[in-house]
Amino acid sequence: MRKAAFVAVTALAGSLAFTPGAAVAAPGVNCTPPGESEVASSWARSVLRAGSLGTVADGTGVRVAVLSTGVDAGQPLLRQRILNGVDAVDGGFANDDCTGTGTHVAGVIVGRPGDAGMAGLAPNSRVLPIRVQLDDPLGSEVDPDALARGINQAAGNGADVVVVVSPVYRDDTDLANAVEAAIDQGVVVVAAAGDQGGADEGNPTPYPAAYRDVIGVGAIDQNGRIWPDSQRGDFVDLVAPGVAVPAPQTGRGLVEVSGTGVAAGFVGAAAALVHDRRPNLSAREVGRLLTGTAGPAPAGPAFGAGVVDPYAAITSQLVPAERRPLPGVEAVPPPDTAAEGRRRAYALSGAGAAGVLVVAVTVVAAAMRRSRRQRWRPGMASALPAREEPLEPGPPVMLLDERR
């Protein structure tokens, strides 16, 4: 995930003692600077109809694991919403985040409503930070083994939803097994499609997004276009806002961020809302519901089923299992009143035509009965009356030319 706005970093010298909720860095490591105090608005919240979500679901009781660089639990917009995390790389806790990536994603999920101009889509859910990559502002690769451990730890610590912010680019048996076990346990796994979709970056296959039943997420911009670095392929199931998204910065303030990781955060929040609304759905059913209610988007491997629509997902009707040909969940769209009107018009027209036909048949049948009584036969001329005396010849008759 990349920052659209960046301020010069300040070097930290010396050893920093751990304080719960504070960003902690090793000596000599540069942490991210504070962000802006507020933003004018969040286009992403408008696209996702965030203002209408709280009336139906807010994520209460749902635990979302964010697998990234940790989360700054002391960020004012995140206070009382971050659980004690787990460091799958070096052990210990993950409630600090020098890099800021995990904090950004946590913000779009559980950010507190306020005057700052942003809030999370599922503000009453709780984030479980799982560190799966080194907390290094200069960037570090995610190790598949650490990611597999992180998913196992998330499931073992009661996560309902897992959001994988940074993918790996090597298929790994332990990772695949961890994902399958989590999904079988009922954990919804959402994963970024990756930020290597540019012409010079090769668009490699991302994991775990490419695994079955994982919800792979790409990023779109304010105009609904795919972010140029968002990866493309059949591993993309949904897209979500992922360009210039306001998010909490490590320490304090806000910063605009871009990437498929923050887009995955929005989809993870949507999954949390669905779980809040329908806690009995399986992980696979939640995935089918989210993709089945996605908003329209251009066709192609970059967009998957379309733009995630949290409101549609949590308010849609579900088709009962006995009425579905395949297992899973399918969303039933709202009634099409225009189509219903057409159907009724066709039905009335058909009924009218049928009535006319019945009347016509009745009339013809009656006429046939009368004809039979009069010894009429179709296709035969009526017999001329016999005369007892021959006709006398009359004057010659001129035959008219019928062609004139």
Secondary structure, 3 states (H helix, E strand, C coil): CEECCCCCCECCCCCCCCCCCCCCCCCCCCECCCCECCCCCCHHHHHCCHHHHHHCCCCCCCEEEEEECCCCCCCHHHCCCECCCEECCCCCCCCCCCCCHHHHHHHHHHCCCCCCCCCCCCCCCEEEEEECCCCCCCCCCCCHHHHHHHHHHHHHCCCCEEEECCCECCCCHHHHHHHHHHHHCCCEEEEECCCCCCCCCCCCCCECCCCCCCEEEEEECCCCCECCCCCCCCCCCEEEECCCEEEECCCCCEEEEECHHHHHHHHHHHHHHHHHHCCCCCHHHHHHHHHHCCECCCCCCCCCCCECCHHHHHHCEECCHHHCCCCCCCEECCCCHHHHHHHHHHHHHHHHHHHHHHHHHHHHHHHHHHHHHCCCCCCCCCCCCCCCCCCCCCCCCCCCCCCC
